[in-house]
Amino acid sequence: MTSIGNKSVISKNLTYYVERSGKTQKELSEIVGVATSTFNDWMKGKNILESTRLKFLLTTSVFLNLI
């Protein structure tokens, strides 16, 4: 899969789980430790998040309760 394809898949999945979490992007960006604009870029597929941030995000209790 291309980098653009990866961004799209991650963006769609992140958007899905953010919506299900009931948290705002601001709240989640604070949990992950990034600027809200960075988190927004991930959701829009403008940038891809690093694997360490992705792993951290996926293992937070906010998302573990949704899986």
Order of alpha helices (4+ residues) and beta strands (2+ residues): alpha-alpha-alpha-alpha-alpha
